[in-house]
Amino acid sequence: MNELLIDRRDGGVAVLTLNRPERRNPMTDGMTEEWRRAVAALRRDREVRCVVVTGAGSAFCSGGDLSWLAERATEGVTGLRDRMLDFYRTWLSIADLEVPTIAAVNGAAVGAGLCLALACDLVYASEEAKLLAPFTSLGLHPGMAATYLLPRVAGVGVARELLLTGRTMTGAEAAAAGLVTRAFPGTSLLEEVFEIARRTAANAPAATRLTKVALAGGGHADLDAALRWESLAQPVTMVSDDMREGLAAQRERRPARFGDS
């Protein structure tokens, strides 16, 4: 059984589905290797314009494989450090894709699974989904960049509550707290996300990629840095075929037909 399903949809949308539903989609060794290969292939594919990540069954991702953690506990710190760093970087490579990425959190997103969702550019959750980071209740320091991603996305206060208390948030609560972009009823989540992905993929590829770079890490350090970037990036798009097509489509009141950039 493939532990990661890859589906190509019209308009350049690729869907990655974590596929161990009977165990709530833990990040097993097999799934990790499949994820490594899939993201590397997407990085090379110029036809991909948006990537959606979701989970099979009733969960998004239950995080690290707990049986794996128990087996590795007898290894030395140095070996575990190298192994965990490779594990983190493999899964968080989704953030390095040039195209927009969207997490569709259809159910429980736990620990490293929550961090995987937060590494995406946009995060949509079902209202009933459970989001939590129970590292300390397992005797673990947070991993998978939790101490970076949670405060960056939702602020230090929310990060402290989730990481220090182990509190569980529903998707609706997470949307109100700014942890996820928006919450939808579970029955319509994927339909809503695929429509958002379709619209995102339909935008000009070069302008979209440059905008993603501009927003990386929470945006520019200050106003002047933003102005210096935009005074270069916007002229790059001004001389492109995409801008000419975009303006023509607006004049003619039709959808733009952007080429590959």
Backbone as CSV, one residue per row, in Angstrom:
resi,resn,N_x,N_y,N_z,CA_x,CA_y,CA_z,C_x,C_y,C_z
1,MET,0.838,-1.192,0.000,0.000,0.000,0.000,0.877,1.248,0.000
2,ASN,0.575,2.181,-0.889,1.268,3.454,-0.867,0.838,4.246,0.355
3,GLU,1.808,4.713,1.112,1.488,5.501,2.303,1.287,6.971,1.974
4,LEU,1.544,7.344,0.729,1.316,8.710,0.271,0.698,8.636,-1.115
5,LEU,-0.483,9.224,-1.255,-1.158,9.241,-2.545,-0.913,10.581,-3.228
6,ILE,-0.665,10.544,-4.535,-0.412,11.751,-5.315,-1.457,11.830,-6.423
7,ASP,-2.210,12.912,-6.422,-3.282,13.096,-7.393,-3.053,14.399,-8.141
8,ARG,-3.080,14.342,-9.458,-2.944,15.543,-10.280,-4.320,15.975,-10.757
9,ARG,-4.645,17.225,-10.510,-5.927,17.768,-10.930,-5.727,18.799,-12.036
10,ASP,-6.821,19.109,-12.714,-6.742,20.102,-13.785,-6.263,21.438,-13.243
11,GLY,-5.585,22.186,-14.108,-5.146,23.524,-13.735,-3.844,23.577,-12.980
12,GLY,-3.140,22.452,-12.866,-1.840,22.471,-12.203,-1.881,22.255,-10.705
13,VAL,-2.979,21.704,-10.186,-3.094,21.435,-8.749,-2.669,19.995,-8.471
14,ALA,-1.738,19.817,-7.538,-1.310,18.495,-7.095,-1.782,18.282,-5.661
15,VAL,-2.285,17.082,-5.375,-2.804,16.770,-4.042,-1.986,15.631,-3.440
16,LEU,-1.423,15.864,-2.270,-0.692,14.848,-1.520,-1.564,14.405,-0.352
17,THR,-1.890,13.106,-0.297,-2.743,12.588,0.767,-1.969,11.583,1.604
18,LEU,-1.793,11.881,2.890,-1.161,10.950,3.823,-2.105,9.763,3.979
19,ASN,-1.602,8.542,3.768,-2.501,7.416,3.551,-2.244,6.231,4.475
20,ARG,-2.352,6.460,5.767,-2.431,5.361,6.738,-3.627,5.625,7.647
21,PRO,-4.841,5.618,7.072,-6.017,6.063,7.838,-6.317,5.218,9.062
22,GLU,-5.955,3.923,9.027,-6.265,3.062,10.166,-5.453,3.443,11.398
23,ARG,-4.362,4.202,11.200,-3.534,4.669,12.324,-3.505,6.197,12.421
24,ARG,-4.413,6.835,11.753,-4.526,8.300,11.740,-3.304,8.952,11.086
25,ASN,-2.734,8.283,10.109,-1.689,8.843,9.245,-0.433,9.302,9.986
26,PRO,0.216,8.397,10.733,1.472,8.775,11.391,2.610,8.871,10.383
27,MET,3.639,9.614,10.727,4.789,9.814,9.847,5.765,8.639,10.004
28,THR,5.443,7.532,9.381,6.284,6.345,9.458,7.529,6.512,8.596
29,ASP,8.474,5.597,8.746,9.663,5.633,7.892,9.283,5.531,6.413
30,GLY,8.331,4.631,6.114,7.922,4.460,4.729,7.269,5.702,4.161
31,MET,6.378,6.312,4.925,5.720,7.525,4.462,6.721,8.660,4.308
32,THR,7.682,8.734,5.225,8.697,9.786,5.157,9.499,9.685,3.869
33,GLU,9.886,8.476,3.498,10.652,8.300,2.258,9.798,8.616,1.039
34,GLU,8.538,8.222,1.044,7.651,8.556,-0.070,7.457,10.067,-0.164
35,TRP,7.341,10.727,0.977,7.201,12.187,1.004,8.451,12.854,0.427
36,ARG,9.615,12.362,0.787,10.874,12.929,0.283,10.901,12.895,-1.252
37,ARG,10.548,11.747,-1.811,10.573,11.607,-3.265,9.493,12.461,-3.935
38,ALA,8.317,12.518,-3.328,7.211,13.266,-3.928,7.499,14.764,-3.980
39,VAL,8.008,15.314,-2.886,8.286,16.756,-2.866,9.416,17.096,-3.833
40,ALA,10.425,16.236,-3.919,11.516,16.466,-4.873,10.984,16.476,-6.305
41,ALA,10.055,15.578,-6.610,9.475,15.536,-7.958,8.632,16.776,-8.223
42,LEU,7.861,17.224,-7.250,7.049,18.422,-7.426,7.921,19.659,-7.631
43,ARG,9.065,19.691,-6.964,9.967,20.829,-7.109,10.464,20.966,-8.550
44,ARG,10.600,19.851,-9.251,11.102,19.873,-10.627,9.996,20.053,-11.663
45,ASP,8.757,19.905,-11.245,7.641,19.886,-12.188,7.130,21.299,-12.438
46,ARG,7.378,21.838,-13.622,6.984,23.207,-13.940,5.493,23.344,-14.252
47,GLU,4.787,22.217,-14.356,3.354,22.287,-14.602,2.552,22.442,-13.312
48,VAL,3.182,22.188,-12.169,2.494,22.312,-10.884,2.433,23.778,-10.470
49,ARG,1.246,24.231,-10.105,1.063,25.628,-9.710,0.532,25.790,-8.295
50,CYS,0.072,24.702,-7.701,-0.407,24.746,-6.323,-0.409,23.318,-5.786
51,VAL,-0.082,23.146,-4.500,-0.039,21.823,-3.877,-0.941,21.821,-2.653
52,VAL,-1.808,20.810,-2.571,-2.692,20.628,-1.424,-2.220,19.399,-0.650
53,VAL,-2.177,19.511,0.682,-1.805,18.396,1.556,-2.988,18.075,2.459
54,THR,-3.379,16.807,2.526,-4.480,16.406,3.401,-4.241,14.984,3.878
55,GLY,-5.172,14.459,4.670,-5.035,13.113,5.213,-6.184,12.224,4.789
56,ALA,-5.919,10.948,4.641,-6.969,9.984,4.324,-7.762,9.649,5.586
57,GLY,-9.038,9.353,5.407,-9.849,8.966,6.542,-10.254,10.146,7.408
58,SER,-10.307,9.924,8.714,-10.857,10.920,9.638,-9.799,11.825,10.263
59,ALA,-8.518,11.612,9.943,-7.447,12.410,10.550,-6.591,13.066,9.478
60,PHE,-5.949,14.157,9.849,-4.945,14.774,8.986,-3.619,14.052,9.188
61,CYS,-3.052,14.157,10.374,-1.795,13.465,10.674,-1.616,13.397,12.182
62,SER,-1.327,12.204,12.687,-1.139,12.009,14.132,0.284,12.293,14.585
63,GLY,1.126,12.779,13.658,2.481,13.163,14.037,3.479,12.041,13.905
64,GLY,4.553,12.139,14.657,5.595,11.126,14.609,5.080,9.759,15.033
65,ASP,5.656,8.731,14.465,5.273,7.352,14.773,5.756,7.019,16.184
66,LEU,4.835,6.876,17.131,5.217,6.671,18.529,5.971,5.362,18.735
67,SER,5.649,4.336,17.956,6.390,3.084,18.086,7.837,3.276,17.664
68,TRP,8.047,4.112,16.662,9.401,4.448,16.213,10.154,5.173,17.315
69,LEU,9.472,6.118,17.973,10.125,6.875,19.045,10.567,5.960,20.173
70,ALA,9.724,5.010,20.533,10.073,4.092,21.627,11.278,3.241,21.258
71,GLU,11.344,2.797,20.011,12.459,1.955,19.566,13.773,2.731,19.553
72,ARG,13.714,4.030,19.223,14.930,4.826,19.083,15.445,5.387,20.401
73,ALA,14.668,5.239,21.451,15.041,5.867,22.717,16.365,5.354,23.270
74,THR,16.808,4.174,22.813,18.057,3.615,23.324,19.277,4.130,22.552
75,GLU,19.062,4.868,21.473,20.192,5.401,20.710,20.816,6.590,21.434
76,GLY,22.046,6.919,21.079,22.720,8.057,21.678,22.172,9.374,21.159
77,VAL,22.450,10.439,21.906,21.935,11.759,21.549,22.436,12.201,20.177
78,THR,23.706,11.984,19.883,24.258,12.447,18.608,23.581,11.777,17.419
79,GLY,23.407,10.463,17.491,22.741,9.758,16.405,21.295,10.175,16.257
80,LEU,20.604,10.351,17.398,19.216,10.793,17.343,19.105,12.202,16.774
81,ARG,20.049,13.054,17.123,20.022,14.434,16.601,20.101,14.420,15.085
82,ASP,21.023,13.648,14.530,21.161,13.584,13.073,19.914,13.001,12.419
83,ARG,19.379,11.962,13.030,18.197,11.313,12.476,16.993,12.258,12.513
84,MET,16.798,12.949,13.643,15.645,13.840,13.760,15.775,15.039,12.839
85,LEU,16.974,15.574,12.679,17.160,16.722,11.795,16.803,16.363,10.364
86,ASP,17.200,15.164,9.934,16.843,14.715,8.593,15.332,14.529,8.469
87,PHE,14.723,13.972,9.498,13.264,13.781,9.520,12.549,15.125,9.419
88,TYR,12.955,16.095,10.247,12.333,17.421,10.204,12.464,18.037,8.814
89,ARG,13.691,18.037,8.302,13.931,18.713,7.024,13.186,18.041,5.875
90,THR,13.052,16.729,5.945,12.304,16.032,4.901,10.859,16.501,4.869
91,TRP,10.190,16.487,6.011,8.779,16.858,6.034,8.566,18.343,5.802
92,LEU,9.438,19.179,6.333,9.265,20.625,6.186,9.739,21.135,4.834
93,SER,10.234,20.226,3.972,10.627,20.633,2.621,9.433,21.147,1.830
94,ILE,8.226,20.885,2.293,7.033,21.440,1.642,7.107,22.965,1.618
95,ALA,7.752,23.558,2.615,7.852,25.014,2.682,8.792,25.577,1.628
96,ASP,9.663,24.750,1.068,10.644,25.219,0.093,10.117,25.215,-1.333
97,LEU,8.941,24.656,-1.559,8.392,24.679,-2.911,8.121,26.114,-3.337
98,GLU,8.357,26.416,-4.608,8.145,27.777,-5.109,6.672,28.111,-5.257
99,VAL,5.835,27.097,-5.429,4.409,27.336,-5.645,3.670,27.377,-4.319
100,PRO,2.483,27.997,-4.276,1.706,28.026,-3.036,1.327,26.625,-2.575
101,THR,1.322,26.436,-1.262,0.951,25.160,-0.657,-0.218,25.385,0.300
102,ILE,-1.128,24.430,0.326,-2.340,24.553,1.139,-2.523,23.278,1.952
103,ALA,-2.700,23.421,3.264,-3.035,22.276,4.113,-4.543,22.235,4.303
104,ALA,-5.134,21.083,4.026,-6.554,20.851,4.297,-6.629,19.924,5.504
105,VAL,-6.776,20.505,6.687,-6.742,19.744,7.941,-8.134,19.172,8.176
106,ASN,-8.330,17.956,7.699,-9.639,17.315,7.710,-9.983,16.642,9.031
107,GLY,-9.016,16.518,9.908,-9.235,15.883,11.211,-8.064,16.188,12.116
108,ALA,-7.790,15.305,13.058,-6.752,15.550,14.054,-5.407,15.869,13.407
109,ALA,-4.780,16.940,13.884,-3.419,17.320,13.491,-2.625,17.430,14.785
110,VAL,-1.749,16.458,15.017,-1.119,16.290,16.326,0.388,16.464,16.210
111,GLY,0.983,17.271,17.074,2.432,17.403,17.153,3.066,17.749,15.829
112,ALA,3.916,16.858,15.340,4.592,17.091,14.073,3.598,17.228,12.926
113,GLY,2.435,16.585,13.042,1.407,16.728,12.024,0.856,18.138,11.967
114,LEU,0.686,18.759,13.125,0.263,20.156,13.162,1.325,21.049,12.544
115,CYS,2.587,20.769,12.849,3.681,21.575,12.290,3.743,21.445,10.771
116,LEU,3.473,20.247,10.254,3.427,20.062,8.808,2.384,20.983,8.193
117,ALA,1.211,21.043,8.802,0.163,21.929,8.286,0.617,23.385,8.334
118,LEU,1.219,23.795,9.444,1.622,25.189,9.607,2.769,25.581,8.679
119,ALA,3.498,24.606,8.153,4.572,24.897,7.204,4.025,25.253,5.826
120,CYS,2.747,25.005,5.595,2.121,25.361,4.315,1.761,26.850,4.315
121,ASP,1.580,27.398,3.129,1.280,28.831,3.013,-0.107,29.178,3.527
122,LEU,-1.067,28.320,3.268,-2.444,28.516,3.712,-2.895,27.257,4.442
123,VAL,-3.638,27.428,5.530,-4.091,26.291,6.327,-5.591,26.424,6.549
124,TYR,-6.350,25.478,6.035,-7.798,25.445,6.235,-8.140,24.181,7.005
125,ALA,-9.006,24.323,7.997,-9.338,23.187,8.862,-10.839,22.971,8.903
126,SER,-11.244,21.740,9.130,-12.652,21.501,9.423,-12.931,22.077,10.806
127,GLU,-14.130,22.557,10.997,-14.478,23.185,12.270,-14.315,22.225,13.440
128,GLU,-14.478,20.932,13.165,-14.429,19.928,14.231,-13.036,19.334,14.437
129,ALA,-12.085,19.658,13.570,-10.742,19.081,13.672,-10.115,19.412,15.018
130,LYS,-9.289,18.519,15.508,-8.587,18.743,16.773,-7.117,19.008,16.474
131,LEU,-6.610,20.159,16.941,-5.232,20.569,16.716,-4.531,20.657,18.062
132,LEU,-3.426,19.953,18.197,-2.715,19.954,19.476,-1.243,19.611,19.279
133,ALA,-0.435,20.019,20.269,1.012,19.767,20.231,1.439,19.223,21.596
134,PRO,1.146,17.945,21.883,1.323,17.396,23.231,2.726,16.857,23.505
135,PHE,3.731,17.556,23.035,5.102,17.060,23.193,5.471,16.852,24.663
136,THR,5.247,17.885,25.498,5.721,17.802,26.883,4.961,16.741,27.679
137,SER,3.709,16.448,27.304,2.978,15.400,28.004,3.534,14.022,27.675
138,LEU,4.324,13.919,26.608,4.996,12.670,26.254,6.435,12.643,26.767
139,GLY,6.812,13.691,27.492,8.181,13.768,27.984,9.161,14.268,26.953
140,LEU,8.668,14.931,25.928,9.518,15.378,24.823,9.580,16.890,24.745
141,HIS,10.746,17.400,24.347,10.815,18.794,23.924,10.129,18.888,22.567
142,PRO,9.455,19.996,22.259,8.838,20.129,20.936,9.858,19.955,19.816
143,GLY,9.405,19.420,18.702,10.239,19.244,17.521,9.517,19.705,16.277
144,MET,10.074,19.408,15.106,9.499,19.774,13.813,9.275,21.288,13.706
145,ALA,10.170,22.057,14.311,10.126,23.531,14.280,8.891,24.085,14.976
146,ALA,8.325,23.353,15.921,7.139,23.837,16.628,7.391,25.160,17.336
147,THR,8.590,25.320,17.916,8.883,26.550,18.657,9.139,27.733,17.735
148,TYR,9.214,27.494,16.441,9.301,28.566,15.440,7.953,28.779,14.763
149,LEU,7.335,27.697,14.318,6.119,27.811,13.513,4.936,28.343,14.313
150,LEU,4.714,27.823,15.518,3.539,28.257,16.276,3.578,29.741,16.625
151,PRO,4.671,30.264,17.202,4.674,31.705,17.484,4.671,32.564,16.226
152,ARG,5.291,32.081,15.134,5.302,32.865,13.899,3.902,32.979,13.328
153,VAL,3.146,31.889,13.388,1.814,31.880,12.781,0.775,32.539,13.678
154,ALA,0.767,32.187,14.953,-0.338,32.609,15.824,0.079,33.495,16.985
155,GLY,1.372,33.787,17.116,1.830,34.614,18.223,2.341,33.789,19.392
156,VAL,3.152,34.440,20.214,3.803,33.741,21.320,2.787,33.242,22.350
157,GLY,1.735,34.021,22.590,0.747,33.616,23.592,0.064,32.304,23.245
158,VAL,-0.378,32.173,22.017,-1.016,30.938,21.582,-0.010,29.788,21.605
159,ALA,1.220,30.063,21.159,2.250,29.029,21.159,2.521,28.527,22.573
160,ARG,2.601,29.438,23.525,2.842,29.029,24.911,1.715,28.148,25.426
161,GLU,0.482,28.538,25.134,-0.636,27.752,25.639,-0.641,26.351,25.048
162,LEU,-0.411,26.250,23.743,-0.432,24.940,23.115,0.735,24.069,23.564
163,LEU,1.932,24.653,23.642,3.121,23.859,23.927,3.324,23.584,25.413
164,LEU,2.914,24.508,26.274,3.139,24.315,27.707,1.995,23.575,28.384
165,THR,0.773,23.795,27.933,-0.373,23.140,28.573,-0.844,21.911,27.816
166,GLY,-0.523,21.816,26.534,-1.007,20.705,25.736,-2.463,20.834,25.346
167,ARG,-2.991,22.048,25.428,-4.400,22.272,25.125,-4.756,21.831,23.702
168,THR,-5.950,21.288,23.537,-6.473,20.934,22.224,-7.398,22.043,21.735
169,MET,-7.160,22.506,20.505,-8.033,23.489,19.867,-8.849,22.817,18.783
170,THR,-10.104,23.195,18.659,-10.865,22.771,17.501,-10.466,23.644,16.305
171,GLY,-10.829,23.210,15.125,-10.549,24.012,13.946,-11.175,25.387,14.040
172,ALA,-12.395,25.458,14.557,-13.068,26.747,14.704,-12.303,27.654,15.668
173,GLU,-11.846,27.099,16.799,-11.062,27.894,17.757,-9.738,28.322,17.141
174,ALA,-9.111,27.424,16.383,-7.826,27.739,15.759,-7.958,28.871,14.754
175,ALA,-9.079,28.910,14.028,-9.307,30.008,13.086,-9.471,31.324,13.835
176,ALA,-10.208,31.307,14.943,-10.405,32.520,15.732,-9.097,33.010,16.341
177,ALA,-8.195,32.080,16.668,-6.909,32.430,17.281,-5.841,32.782,16.250
178,GLY,-6.144,32.619,14.971,-5.165,32.903,13.926,-4.192,31.778,13.659
179,LEU,-4.449,30.604,14.240,-3.553,29.472,14.019,-3.758,28.873,12.629
180,VAL,-4.978,28.915,12.140,-5.264,28.478,10.767,-5.914,29.635,10.023
181,THR,-5.884,29.561,8.708,-6.390,30.651,7.887,-7.895,30.812,8.033
182,ARG,-8.616,29.671,7.965,-10.070,29.691,8.045,-10.561,28.280,8.350
183,ALA,-11.741,28.171,8.925,-12.344,26.869,9.194,-13.639,26.735,8.407
184,PHE,-13.899,25.518,7.942,-15.117,25.208,7.197,-15.789,23.999,7.834
185,PRO,-17.081,23.817,7.615,-17.708,22.558,8.049,-16.985,21.379,7.420
186,GLY,-16.845,20.311,8.179,-16.094,19.161,7.692,-16.611,18.601,6.383
187,THR,-17.927,18.659,6.179,-18.515,18.085,4.968,-18.144,18.854,3.711
188,SER,-17.759,20.122,3.868,-17.441,20.936,2.688,-15.977,21.348,2.616
189,LEU,-15.149,20.906,3.576,-13.759,21.375,3.639,-13.007,21.144,2.332
190,LEU,-12.960,19.907,1.858,-12.153,19.619,0.676,-12.692,20.327,-0.555
191,GLU,-14.000,20.412,-0.680,-14.581,21.148,-1.800,-14.141,22.607,-1.772
192,GLU,-14.172,23.220,-0.606,-13.741,24.621,-0.464,-12.249,24.766,-0.772
193,VAL,-11.444,23.848,-0.238,-9.995,23.941,-0.446,-9.636,23.741,-1.912
194,PHE,-10.261,22.783,-2.574,-9.936,22.567,-3.980,-10.334,23.764,-4.843
195,GLU,-11.401,24.448,-4.483,-11.771,25.660,-5.219,-10.743,26.770,-4.969
196,ILE,-10.283,26.900,-3.728,-9.238,27.892,-3.415,-7.958,27.548,-4.173
197,ALA,-7.605,26.256,-4.205,-6.405,25.827,-4.927,-6.538,26.114,-6.417
198,ARG,-7.717,25.874,-6.971,-7.932,26.133,-8.399,-7.742,27.613,-8.716
199,ARG,-8.319,28.481,-7.880,-8.182,29.922,-8.114,-6.731,30.366,-7.951
200,THR,-6.054,29.815,-6.965,-4.654,30.170,-6.727,-3.785,29.736,-7.905
201,ALA,-4.020,28.516,-8.379,-3.235,27.993,-9.501,-3.489,28.749,-10.787
202,ALA,-4.635,29.409,-10.893,-4.978,30.144,-12.113,-4.279,31.493,-12.201
203,ASN,-3.660,31.946,-11.122,-2.959,33.236,-11.140,-1.629,33.130,-11.882
204,ALA,-1.044,34.281,-12.210,0.206,34.315,-12.975,1.314,33.597,-12.196
205,PRO,1.962,32.592,-12.793,2.948,31.787,-12.060,4.123,32.592,-11.503
206,ALA,4.743,33.430,-12.321,5.930,34.169,-11.854,5.566,35.146,-10.751
207,ALA,4.474,35.869,-10.927,4.056,36.831,-9.902,3.723,36.115,-8.596
208,THR,3.097,34.946,-8.709,2.743,34.180,-7.513,3.987,33.696,-6.783
209,ARG,4.963,33.175,-7.531,6.192,32.686,-6.898,6.960,33.824,-6.220
210,LEU,7.044,34.966,-6.881,7.754,36.103,-6.299,7.037,36.609,-5.049
211,THR,5.709,36.591,-5.071,4.951,37.011,-3.891,5.187,36.058,-2.729
212,LYS,5.268,34.762,-3.015,5.552,33.796,-1.951,6.918,34.075,-1.330
213,VAL,7.905,34.384,-2.155,9.236,34.720,-1.635,9.149,35.951,-0.738
214,ALA,8.393,36.966,-1.164,8.284,38.199,-0.389,7.673,37.963,0.986
215,LEU,6.761,37.011,1.081,6.060,36.748,2.338,6.742,35.700,3.206
216,ALA,7.804,35.080,2.705,8.490,34.016,3.445,8.973,34.519,4.801
217,GLY,8.805,33.694,5.809,9.263,34.062,7.149,8.460,35.164,7.795
218,GLY,7.261,35.429,7.279,6.415,36.452,7.876,6.549,37.816,7.237
219,GLY,7.241,37.898,6.103,7.355,39.180,5.412,8.698,39.841,5.638
220,HIS,8.840,41.041,5.112,10.113,41.762,5.166,10.419,42.292,6.567
221,ALA,11.689,42.581,6.785,12.120,43.053,8.102,11.575,44.440,8.427
222,ASP,11.453,45.295,7.421,10.948,46.643,7.641,10.407,47.212,6.333
223,LEU,9.873,48.424,6.390,9.246,49.038,5.225,10.235,49.221,4.085
224,ASP,11.446,49.681,4.397,12.416,49.927,3.338,12.813,48.639,2.628
225,ALA,12.943,47.551,3.380,13.271,46.270,2.762,12.158,45.833,1.810
226,ALA,10.902,46.079,2.209,9.778,45.744,1.334,9.809,46.577,0.058
227,LEU,10.085,47.861,0.206,10.116,48.736,-0.966,11.244,48.360,-1.919
228,ARG,12.396,48.007,-1.381,13.516,47.629,-2.238,13.216,46.337,-2.993
229,TRP,12.593,45.379,-2.318,12.220,44.133,-2.995,11.167,44.392,-4.079
230,GLU,10.113,45.127,-3.713,9.019,45.338,-4.648,9.430,46.195,-5.846
231,SER,10.366,47.117,-5.633,10.808,47.960,-6.755,11.608,47.162,-7.773
232,LEU,12.047,45.966,-7.403,12.705,45.067,-8.350,11.733,44.011,-8.862
233,ALA,10.989,43.386,-7.938,10.118,42.269,-8.328,8.954,42.724,-9.197
234,GLN,8.369,43.891,-8.895,7.236,44.321,-9.712,7.645,44.660,-11.145
235,PRO,8.756,45.363,-11.387,9.177,45.565,-12.781,9.463,44.263,-13.528
236,VAL,9.965,43.227,-12.822,10.178,41.939,-13.481,8.867,41.432,-14.073
237,THR,7.777,41.582,-13.317,6.488,41.118,-13.826,5.874,42.101,-14.819
238,MET,6.242,43.374,-14.738,5.706,44.372,-15.665,6.116,44.112,-17.117
239,VAL,7.278,43.508,-17.300,7.764,43.265,-18.670,7.433,41.852,-19.145
240,SER,6.586,41.142,-18.389,6.296,39.749,-18.715,5.067,39.617,-19.617
241,ASP,4.999,38.494,-20.323,3.799,38.175,-21.096,2.593,38.012,-20.187
242,ASP,2.820,37.557,-18.963,1.724,37.355,-18.025,0.983,38.650,-17.749
243,MET,1.721,39.754,-17.566,1.034,41.007,-17.289,0.221,41.458,-18.495
244,ARG,0.783,41.306,-19.680,0.035,41.679,-20.877,-1.237,40.839,-21.019
245,GLU,-1.131,39.556,-20.715,-2.298,38.686,-20.765,-3.311,39.072,-19.688
246,GLY,-2.840,39.384,-18.496,-3.731,39.778,-17.415,-4.514,41.041,-17.740
247,LEU,-3.844,42.028,-18.312,-4.517,43.271,-18.681,-5.501,43.046,-19.826
248,ALA,-5.097,42.219,-20.792,-5.991,41.916,-21.918,-7.245,41.195,-21.433
249,ALA,-7.064,40.238,-20.509,-8.211,39.501,-19.982,-9.156,40.430,-19.228
250,GLN,-8.594,41.387,-18.511,-9.446,42.339,-17.784,-10.248,43.201,-18.758
251,ARG,-9.584,43.683,-19.817,-10.283,44.504,-20.814,-11.393,43.718,-21.506
252,GLU,-11.086,42.451,-21.793,-12.036,41.627,-22.552,-13.020,40.871,-21.653
253,ARG,-12.894,41.077,-20.364,-13.798,40.471,-19.380,-13.878,38.955,-19.539
254,ARG,-12.697,38.350,-19.515,-12.590,36.894,-19.628,-11.527,36.413,-18.658
255,PRO,-11.508,35.115,-18.343,-10.435,34.591,-17.487,-9.087,34.695,-18.188
256,ALA,-8.064,35.017,-17.431,-6.712,35.091,-18.007,-6.196,33.682,-18.283
257,ARG,-5.412,33.578,-19.345,-4.799,32.290,-19.707,-3.274,32.462,-19.628
258,PHE,-2.738,32.247,-18.431,-1.314,32.450,-18.207,-0.525,31.235,-18.669
259,GLY,0.623,31.482,-19.281,1.508,30.390,-19.676,2.400,29.985,-18.527
260,ASP,3.250,28.989,-18.781,4.220,28.575,-17.767,5.319,29.615,-17.668
261,SER,5.727,29.940,-16.434,6.770,30.937,-16.225,7.826,30.366,-15.283
